Amino acid sequence: MKKKYWILLFSLVSIQLSFGQTKPNIIVIYTDDWGYADLSCQGSVKDVKTPNIDMLAKDGVRFTAGYVTAPQCSPSRAGLLTGRYQQRYGFDEIPKAPLPTSEITLANRLSKAGYITGQVGKWHLEPNEISQNWITKNIPGAVLVKGLRDNYYHYQKPIPDSLMKPYMPKARGFQQYFTGCINEYTANYDLKGNLLNPAGVNLKEPGDRLDIQTDAAIQFIKRNSDKPFFLYLAYYGPHVPLQSSKKYLDRFTSEMPERRRYALAMISAIDDGVGRITAILQEYGIDENTLIVFSSDNGAPLGITKEDLPINDAKGKWDGSLNDPMLGEKGMLTEGGIRVPFIIKWSKLLKGITYNKPVSTLDIAATAISIAGLTKDESLDGVNLVPYLSGKNTKSPHDYLFWRFWNQTAIRNNKWKFINAGKKASYLFDLENDPEEKNNLISKYPATAEELKRKLQNWTQELAPPGISFKMLNKEEVDWYNYYLKN
């Protein structure tokens, strides 16, 4: 009798838990300067080792045409977390930071849906030393000095904490956070799982920065495994400065550039982290009810020639990652700058899919909002991908995707992609037959190019400020386009 009682009690508790946790957990893993080539499952290069991320693809959906909204970290992250083209609110590039407080983040939305929200790792949506317009407006008498190695004006003092707080994760909808890039973090919980001052404390954590970020993510999952949660895990890698530990470096012993070796080690550390995260989800029995997104904020910076400068050389531009076979690199609107690794794993979706139609990181917010049971917001530019991935909708998720960065603008419509590079030139590519953008078809299909240019111009009229740039390219853009696109 006693045995039957405990079986019945256990069954009732299980039913109660299952009804209490019906909303799926959502984990977004966003890496930094990780190029399109660097997943084993992409089949582009042979030296990379990503067995755990490959397993996400095997059990989920791998997108071959997944795009970010900008070829640079801050605007790309702004687009991801708001689900809106960041140019709509004037955040085209890093100096346009911070993310305006008027914008609603995915964390804000999911908090209202009853989710516990967490942020780990890189943020980079707060004011920074080159936020010239914001600094001039908010710090009276501020003096900015033109940089020696760039064209930006730099503020020479730390921005006061009181001015930074409205733009940090806690104020943007994240209830629990462990924010930082290397060994210094601002957090309201620690790596032992203890909750700290809600306002956050400063922590110094020794060790491999990517392992630290994984540890913080796992503590968040453990503490919130019995309720719906949203975790934004923004790994700071393989972005420079290149750093790794012997554990990961020893996995790559063949002859190769040292920067490549360090990038592979950092990629391997992140892959181990993904493995640890999936293992903890299984341990707590919540893996079936967790949607995991994996992507990168932009393509890899190559410095054009992939010069293998010493890893501690501040002039080294190449982070060791690769974009093969895509053309170009971070900062460009060619495929190498904006087409990135992109995987979604959720057991409710069909498994083992390779999806070839264009999608955007804008779709992450729209998808999360939908599966969380929230009402569709027409101000979002992304779409809920679930109907497309489940086969209920066989159309392409997007008729058009748009980009504007520096003096470049671009549009993709089905197989066609049009790029306007300031005053220099315009380009038309057939990405279905030429994903590497080797053949500029603008003289062969001028009517197609003009129609796409018109659509692009119409889109830019919705932005802040409006319009396509027809200025001269800056020096970096000139160097890139002269090297990669020689007309």
VEXPA-687180 format. One record per residue (C-alpha): y, x, z. Coordinates in steps of 0.5 Angstrom, whole numbers, padded with zeros to 4 digits. Each point is the difference from the previous one (the first is absolute). Layout:
<atoms>
<atom <Y, X, Z>>;
...
</atoms>
This chain:
<atoms>
<atom <0000, 0000, 0000>>;
<atom <0005, 0006, 0002>>;
<atom <-0002, 0003, -0007>>;
<atom <0002, -0006, -0004>>;
<atom <0006, -0001, 0004>>;
<atom <0003, 0007, -0002>>;
<atom <-0002, -0001, -0007>>;
<atom <0004, -0006, 0000>>;
<atom <0006, 0003, 0003>>;
<atom <0000, 0006, -0005>>;
<atom <-0001, -0005, -0006>>;
<atom <0006, -0004, 0003>>;
<atom <0004, 0006, 0001>>;
<atom <-0002, 0003, -0007>>;
<atom <0002, -0007, -0003>>;
<atom <0007, 0000, 0004>>;
<atom <0002, 0007, -0002>>;
<atom <-0002, -0001, -0008>>;
<atom <0005, -0006, 0000>>;
<atom <0005, 0004, 0004>>;
<atom <0000, 0005, -0005>>;
<atom <0000, -0003, -0007>>;
<atom <0006, 0003, -0003>>;
<atom <-0002, 0007, -0003>>;
<atom <0002, 0006, 0002>>;
<atom <0004, 0004, -0005>>;
<atom <0001, 0008, 0000>>;
<atom <0004, 0003, -0005>>;
<atom <-0001, 0008, -0001>>;
<atom <0006, 0003, -0004>>;
<atom <0000, 0008, -0001>>;
<atom <0005, 0004, -0002>>;
<atom <0001, 0004, -0007>>;
<atom <-0008, -0001, -0001>>;
<atom <-0001, 0000, -0008>>;
<atom <-0004, -0005, -0004>>;
<atom <-0005, 0005, -0002>>;
<atom <-0002, 0002, 0008>>;
<atom <-0006, -0005, 0001>>;
<atom <-0007, 0002, -0002>>;
<atom <-0001, -0007, -0002>>;
<atom <0006, 0000, -0005>>;
<atom <-0004, 0005, -0004>>;
<atom <0006, 0005, -0002>>;
<atom <-0002, 0006, 0004>>;
<atom <-0006, 0003, 0003>>;
<atom <0002, 0004, 0006>>;
<atom <0003, -0006, 0004>>;
<atom <-0005, -0003, 0005>>;
<atom <0002, -0007, 0003>>;
<atom <-0007, -0003, 0001>>;
<atom <0003, -0005, 0005>>;
<atom <0006, -0002, -0004>>;
<atom <-0005, -0001, -0006>>;
<atom <-0005, -0004, 0005>>;
<atom <0006, -0005, 0000>>;
<atom <0001, 0000, -0007>>;
<atom <-0008, -0001, -0001>>;
<atom <0000, -0006, 0005>>;
<atom <0007, -0003, -0002>>;
<atom <0005, 0001, -0006>>;
<atom <0002, 0006, -0004>>;
<atom <0007, -0001, -0004>>;
<atom <0000, 0004, -0006>>;
<atom <0008, -0002, -0001>>;
<atom <0003, 0000, 0007>>;
<atom <0007, 0001, 0000>>;
<atom <0005, 0001, 0005>>;
<atom <0007, -0002, 0000>>;
<atom <0004, 0007, 0000>>;
<atom <-0002, 0007, -0001>>;
<atom <0002, 0002, 0006>>;
<atom <-0002, -0001, 0008>>;
<atom <0006, -0004, 0003>>;
<atom <0001, -0006, -0005>>;
<atom <-0007, 0000, -0002>>;
<atom <-0002, -0002, 0008>>;
<atom <0006, -0005, 0000>>;
<atom <-0003, -0003, -0006>>;
<atom <-0007, 0000, 0003>>;
<atom <0002, -0003, 0007>>;
<atom <0005, -0005, -0003>>;
<atom <-0004, -0003, -0006>>;
<atom <0007, 0001, -0004>>;
<atom <0002, 0004, -0005>>;
<atom <0005, 0005, 0004>>;
<atom <0005, 0000, -0005>>;
<atom <0002, -0007, 0002>>;
<atom <0003, 0002, 0006>>;
<atom <0002, 0007, -0002>>;
<atom <-0005, 0005, 0002>>;
<atom <-0001, 0004, -0006>>;
<atom <-0001, 0007, 0003>>;
<atom <0000, 0003, 0007>>;
<atom <0007, 0001, 0000>>;
<atom <0001, -0008, 0000>>;
<atom <-0004, 0000, 0007>>;
<atom <-0001, -0004, 0004>>;
<atom <-0004, -0006, -0001>>;
<atom <0005, -0006, 0001>>;
<atom <-0001, -0004, 0006>>;
<atom <0001, -0006, -0004>>;
<atom <-0007, 0002, -0003>>;
<atom <-0006, -0004, 0003>>;
<atom <-0006, 0005, 0000>>;
<atom <-0007, -0002, 0000>>;
<atom <-0001, 0002, 0007>>;
<atom <0006, -0005, 0002>>;
<atom <-0004, -0005, -0004>>;
<atom <-0007, 0001, 0003>>;
<atom <0003, 0000, 0007>>;
<atom <0002, -0007, -0001>>;
<atom <-0007, -0002, -0002>>;
<atom <-0003, 0003, 0006>>;
<atom <-0002, 0007, -0002>>;
<atom <0001, 0006, 0004>>;
<atom <0004, 0005, -0004>>;
<atom <-0001, 0008, 0000>>;
<atom <0003, 0005, -0003>>;
<atom <-0003, 0008, 0000>>;
<atom <0003, 0006, -0004>>;
<atom <0006, 0001, -0004>>;
<atom <0005, -0006, -0001>>;
<atom <0006, 0003, -0004>>;
<atom <0004, -0006, 0000>>;
<atom <0005, 0001, 0005>>;
<atom <0007, 0004, -0001>>;
<atom <0000, 0007, -0002>>;
<atom <0004, 0006, -0001>>;
<atom <0002, -0002, -0007>>;
<atom <0001, -0007, 0001>>;
<atom <0007, 0001, -0002>>;
<atom <0003, -0007, -0001>>;
<atom <-0004, -0002, 0006>>;
<atom <0003, 0006, 0004>>;
<atom <0007, -0001, -0002>>;
<atom <0000, -0007, 0002>>;
<atom <-0003, 0000, 0006>>;
<atom <0002, 0007, 0003>>;
<atom <0007, 0001, 0000>>;
<atom <0003, 0006, -0002>>;
<atom <-0007, 0003, -0002>>;
<atom <0001, 0006, -0004>>;
<atom <-0006, 0001, -0006>>;
<atom <-0001, 0007, -0003>>;
<atom <-0003, 0000, -0007>>;
<atom <-0007, 0004, 0000>>;
<atom <-0001, 0007, -0003>>;
<atom <-0007, -0003, -0003>>;
<atom <0002, -0007, -0002>>;
<atom <0006, -0004, -0002>>;
<atom <0000, -0004, 0006>>;
<atom <0005, 0000, 0006>>;
<atom <-0003, 0001, 0007>>;
<atom <0002, -0002, 0007>>;
<atom <0000, 0006, 0004>>;
<atom <-0002, -0003, 0007>>;
<atom <-0006, -0005, 0002>>;
<atom <0002, -0007, -0001>>;
<atom <0000, -0003, 0007>>;
<atom <-0006, -0004, 0003>>;
<atom <0004, -0006, 0001>>;
<atom <0002, -0001, -0008>>;
<atom <-0007, 0002, -0002>>;
<atom <-0004, -0005, 0005>>;
<atom <0002, -0006, -0004>>;
<atom <-0004, 0003, -0006>>;
<atom <-0006, 0003, 0003>>;
<atom <-0007, -0004, 0000>>;
<atom <0001, -0003, 0007>>;
<atom <0006, -0004, -0003>>;
<atom <-0003, -0001, -0006>>;
<atom <-0006, -0005, 0002>>;
<atom <-0005, 0006, 0003>>;
<atom <-0002, -0002, 0007>>;
<atom <-0004, 0006, 0001>>;
<atom <0002, 0007, -0003>>;
<atom <-0002, 0007, -0001>>;
<atom <0005, 0003, -0004>>;
<atom <0001, 0007, -0003>>;
<atom <-0002, 0005, -0005>>;
<atom <-0003, 0006, 0003>>;
<atom <-0001, 0002, 0007>>;
<atom <0006, -0004, 0003>>;
<atom <0000, -0008, 0001>>;
<atom <0004, -0006, 0003>>;
<atom <-0005, -0004, 0002>>;
<atom <-0002, -0006, 0005>>;
<atom <-0007, 0002, 0001>>;
<atom <-0004, 0006, 0001>>;
<atom <-0006, 0003, -0003>>;
<atom <-0004, -0002, 0006>>;
<atom <0002, -0007, -0001>>;
<atom <0005, -0001, 0005>>;
<atom <0006, -0004, -0001>>;
<atom <0006, 0003, 0001>>;
<atom <0008, -0002, 0001>>;
<atom <0001, -0006, -0005>>;
<atom <0006, 0004, -0002>>;
<atom <-0004, 0006, -0002>>;
<atom <-0001, 0007, 0003>>;
<atom <0000, 0007, -0004>>;
<atom <-0007, 0003, 0000>>;
<atom <-0002, 0007, -0003>>;
<atom <-0007, 0000, -0002>>;
<atom <-0003, 0007, -0002>>;
<atom <-0005, 0000, -0006>>;
<atom <-0001, -0002, -0007>>;
<atom <0005, -0005, -0001>>;
<atom <-0005, -0004, -0005>>;
<atom <-0005, 0000, 0006>>;
<atom <0006, -0002, 0005>>;
<atom <0002, -0006, -0005>>;
<atom <-0008, -0002, 0000>>;
<atom <0000, 0000, 0007>>;
<atom <0006, -0005, 0001>>;
<atom <-0003, -0005, -0005>>;
<atom <-0007, 0000, 0004>>;
<atom <0004, -0001, 0006>>;
<atom <0004, -0006, -0003>>;
<atom <-0007, -0003, -0003>>;
<atom <-0004, 0001, 0007>>;
<atom <0006, -0003, 0004>>;
<atom <0001, -0006, -0005>>;
<atom <-0007, -0001, -0002>>;
<atom <-0001, -0007, 0003>>;
<atom <0006, -0003, -0004>>;
<atom <0003, 0000, -0007>>;
<atom <0004, 0006, -0001>>;
<atom <0004, 0003, -0006>>;
<atom <0000, 0008, 0000>>;
<atom <0004, 0004, -0004>>;
<atom <-0002, 0007, 0000>>;
<atom <0004, 0005, -0004>>;
<atom <-0003, 0007, 0000>>;
<atom <0004, 0006, -0001>>;
<atom <-0004, 0003, -0005>>;
<atom <-0001, 0004, -0005>>;
<atom <0008, 0000, 0000>>;
<atom <0003, 0007, 0001>>;
<atom <0000, 0004, 0005>>;
<atom <-0007, 0001, -0001>>;
<atom <-0004, 0001, 0006>>;
<atom <-0007, -0001, 0002>>;
<atom <-0006, 0002, 0005>>;
<atom <-0006, 0005, -0001>>;
<atom <-0004, -0006, 0000>>;
<atom <0002, -0003, -0007>>;
<atom <0002, 0007, -0003>>;
<atom <-0007, 0002, 0001>>;
<atom <-0002, -0006, -0005>>;
<atom <0003, 0004, -0006>>;
<atom <-0002, 0007, -0001>>;
<atom <0000, 0001, -0008>>;
<atom <0005, 0003, -0003>>;
<atom <0007, -0004, -0001>>;
<atom <0007, 0000, 0001>>;
<atom <0002, 0000, 0007>>;
<atom <0004, -0006, 0000>>;
<atom <-0006, -0004, -0003>>;
<atom <-0004, 0002, 0005>>;
<atom <0004, -0002, 0006>>;
<atom <0001, -0007, -0004>>;
<atom <-0007, -0001, 0000>>;
<atom <-0001, 0002, 0007>>;
<atom <0006, -0005, 0002>>;
<atom <-0003, -0005, -0005>>;
<atom <-0007, 0001, 0004>>;
<atom <0003, -0001, 0006>>;
<atom <0003, -0007, -0002>>;
<atom <-0007, -0002, -0003>>;
<atom <-0003, 0002, 0007>>;
<atom <0005, -0004, 0003>>;
<atom <-0002, -0006, -0004>>;
<atom <-0007, 0001, 0001>>;
<atom <0001, 0000, 0008>>;
<atom <0004, -0007, -0001>>;
<atom <-0005, -0003, -0004>>;
<atom <-0005, 0002, 0005>>;
<atom <0004, -0003, 0006>>;
<atom <0001, -0006, -0003>>;
<atom <-0008, -0001, -0001>>;
<atom <-0001, 0002, 0007>>;
<atom <0005, -0006, 0002>>;
<atom <-0003, -0004, -0005>>;
<atom <0006, -0002, -0003>>;
<atom <-0001, 0004, -0007>>;
<atom <-0002, -0006, -0004>>;
<atom <0007, -0004, 0002>>;
<atom <0004, 0006, -0001>>;
<atom <0004, 0001, -0007>>;
<atom <0001, 0008, -0001>>;
<atom <0005, 0002, -0005>>;
<atom <0001, 0007, -0002>>;
<atom <0005, 0003, -0004>>;
<atom <0005, 0006, -0001>>;
<atom <0008, -0001, 0000>>;
<atom <0001, 0004, -0007>>;
<atom <-0003, 0005, -0004>>;
<atom <-0001, 0007, 0001>>;
<atom <0006, 0005, 0000>>;
<atom <-0002, 0006, -0005>>;
<atom <0006, 0004, -0001>>;
<atom <-0002, -0001, -0007>>;
<atom <-0004, 0007, 0000>>;
<atom <-0004, -0001, 0006>>;
<atom <0003, 0007, 0003>>;
<atom <-0005, 0002, 0005>>;
<atom <0005, 0003, 0005>>;
<atom <-0002, 0001, 0007>>;
<atom <-0001, -0006, 0004>>;
<atom <0006, 0002, 0005>>;
<atom <0005, 0001, -0006>>;
<atom <0005, -0006, 0001>>;
<atom <0001, 0001, -0008>>;
<atom <-0007, -0002, -0001>>;
<atom <0001, -0007, -0004>>;
<atom <-0008, -0001, -0001>>;
<atom <-0003, -0003, 0005>>;
<atom <-0007, 0002, -0003>>;
<atom <-0002, -0007, -0002>>;
<atom <-0001, -0002, -0007>>;
<atom <0002, -0006, -0005>>;
<atom <-0005, 0001, -0005>>;
<atom <-0001, -0003, -0005>>;
<atom <0007, -0003, 0001>>;
<atom <0006, 0003, -0003>>;
<atom <0006, 0002, 0004>>;
<atom <0001, 0001, 0008>>;
<atom <0003, -0003, 0006>>;
<atom <0008, -0002, -0002>>;
<atom <-0002, -0002, -0007>>;
<atom <-0002, -0007, -0003>>;
<atom <-0005, 0002, -0004>>;
<atom <-0007, -0002, 0002>>;
<atom <-0001, 0007, 0005>>;
<atom <0006, -0002, 0004>>;
<atom <-0002, -0008, 0001>>;
<atom <-0007, -0001, -0001>>;
<atom <-0004, 0002, 0006>>;
<atom <-0007, -0001, 0004>>;
<atom <-0001, -0007, 0002>>;
<atom <-0006, -0004, 0003>>;
<atom <-0001, -0006, 0004>>;
<atom <-0006, -0001, 0004>>;
<atom <-0001, -0007, 0003>>;
<atom <-0007, -0003, 0000>>;
<atom <0002, -0007, -0002>>;
<atom <0002, 0003, -0007>>;
<atom <-0005, 0002, -0005>>;
<atom <-0003, 0007, 0001>>;
<atom <0000, 0006, -0004>>;
<atom <0005, -0002, -0005>>;
<atom <0005, 0004, -0004>>;
<atom <0006, -0004, -0002>>;
<atom <0004, 0003, -0006>>;
<atom <0006, -0005, 0000>>;
<atom <0006, 0002, 0002>>;
<atom <0002, -0001, 0008>>;
<atom <0005, 0002, 0004>>;
<atom <0001, 0002, 0008>>;
<atom <0005, -0006, 0000>>;
<atom <-0007, -0004, 0000>>;
<atom <-0002, 0002, 0006>>;
<atom <0005, -0004, 0004>>;
<atom <-0001, -0006, -0004>>;
<atom <-0008, 0001, 0001>>;
<atom <0001, 0001, 0008>>;
<atom <0005, -0006, 0001>>;
<atom <-0005, -0005, -0004>>;
<atom <-0007, 0002, 0004>>;
<atom <0004, 0000, 0006>>;
<atom <0002, -0007, -0001>>;
<atom <0007, 0000, -0001>>;
<atom <0004, -0004, -0005>>;
<atom <0002, 0004, -0007>>;
<atom <0007, 0003, 0000>>;
<atom <0003, -0001, -0007>>;
<atom <0004, 0006, 0002>>;
<atom <-0006, 0005, -0001>>;
<atom <-0001, 0003, -0006>>;
<atom <-0007, 0002, 0001>>;
<atom <-0006, -0005, -0001>>;
<atom <-0006, -0002, 0004>>;
<atom <-0006, 0004, -0003>>;
<atom <-0006, -0004, 0003>>;
<atom <0000, -0005, -0006>>;
<atom <0000, 0005, -0005>>;
<atom <-0005, 0005, 0003>>;
<atom <-0005, -0006, 0002>>;
<atom <0000, -0002, -0007>>;
<atom <0004, -0007, 0001>>;
<atom <0006, 0003, -0004>>;
<atom <-0002, 0004, -0007>>;
<atom <0007, 0001, -0002>>;
<atom <0004, 0006, 0002>>;
<atom <0003, 0000, 0007>>;
<atom <0007, 0002, -0003>>;
<atom <0003, -0001, -0007>>;
<atom <0005, 0005, 0001>>;
<atom <0001, 0006, 0005>>;
<atom <0006, 0004, 0001>>;
<atom <0003, 0006, 0002>>;
<atom <0007, 0004, 0001>>;
<atom <0001, 0006, 0003>>;
<atom <0006, 0005, -0001>>;
<atom <0001, 0000, -0007>>;
<atom <-0006, -0003, -0002>>;
<atom <-0002, -0007, -0001>>;
<atom <-0007, -0003, -0003>>;
<atom <-0004, -0006, -0001>>;
<atom <-0007, -0001, -0001>>;
<atom <-0003, -0007, -0004>>;
<atom <-0007, 0000, -0001>>;
<atom <-0002, 0006, -0004>>;
<atom <0007, 0002, -0001>>;
<atom <0005, 0005, 0004>>;
<atom <0007, 0001, -0002>>;
<atom <0004, 0006, 0004>>;
<atom <0007, 0001, -0001>>;
<atom <0002, 0007, 0002>>;
<atom <0008, -0001, 0001>>;
<atom <0003, 0003, -0006>>;
<atom <-0005, 0004, -0002>>;
<atom <-0005, -0004, -0004>>;
<atom <-0005, -0006, 0001>>;
<atom <-0007, 0000, -0001>>;
<atom <-0005, -0006, -0001>>;
<atom <-0008, 0001, 0002>>;
<atom <-0006, -0004, -0002>>;
<atom <-0003, 0002, 0007>>;
<atom <-0007, -0004, -0002>>;
<atom <-0001, 0005, -0005>>;
<atom <0004, 0006, 0003>>;
<atom <0000, 0000, 0007>>;
<atom <0002, 0007, 0000>>;
<atom <0007, -0002, -0004>>;
<atom <-0001, 0005, -0005>>;
<atom <0003, -0004, -0006>>;
<atom <0007, -0003, 0000>>;
<atom <-0001, -0006, -0005>>;
<atom <0007, -0002, 0001>>;
<atom <0002, 0002, -0008>>;
<atom <-0007, -0004, -0002>>;
<atom <0002, -0006, 0004>>;
<atom <0007, -0001, 0001>>;
<atom <0000, -0008, 0001>>;
<atom <-0005, 0001, 0006>>;
<atom <0005, 0005, 0003>>;
<atom <0006, -0004, -0001>>;
<atom <-0003, -0006, 0003>>;
<atom <-0003, 0004, 0006>>;
<atom <0007, 0003, 0001>>;
<atom <0003, -0007, 0000>>;
<atom <-0005, -0002, 0006>>;
<atom <0002, 0006, 0004>>;
<atom <0007, -0001, -0001>>;
<atom <0000, -0007, 0002>>;
<atom <-0004, 0002, 0006>>;
<atom <0005, 0006, 0002>>;
<atom <0005, -0006, 0001>>;
<atom <-0003, -0002, 0006>>;
<atom <0000, 0006, 0003>>;
<atom <0006, 0004, 0005>>;
<atom <0003, 0003, -0004>>;
<atom <-0002, -0004, -0006>>;
<atom <-0001, 0004, -0007>>;
<atom <-0004, 0005, -0003>>;
<atom <0002, 0007, 0000>>;
<atom <0003, 0003, -0006>>;
<atom <0002, 0007, 0003>>;
<atom <-0002, 0007, -0001>>;
<atom <-0006, 0001, 0003>>;
<atom <0001, 0005, 0006>>;
<atom <-0003, 0007, 0000>>;
<atom <-0007, -0002, 0003>>;
<atom <-0001, -0005, -0005>>;
<atom <0002, 0004, -0006>>;
<atom <-0005, 0005, 0002>>;
<atom <-0005, -0005, 0001>>;
<atom <0001, -0004, -0007>>;
<atom <0001, 0007, -0004>>;
<atom <-0007, 0002, 0003>>;
<atom <-0004, -0006, 0000>>;
<atom <0003, -0004, -0006>>;
<atom <0003, 0005, -0005>>;
<atom <0004, -0005, -0004>>;
</atoms>
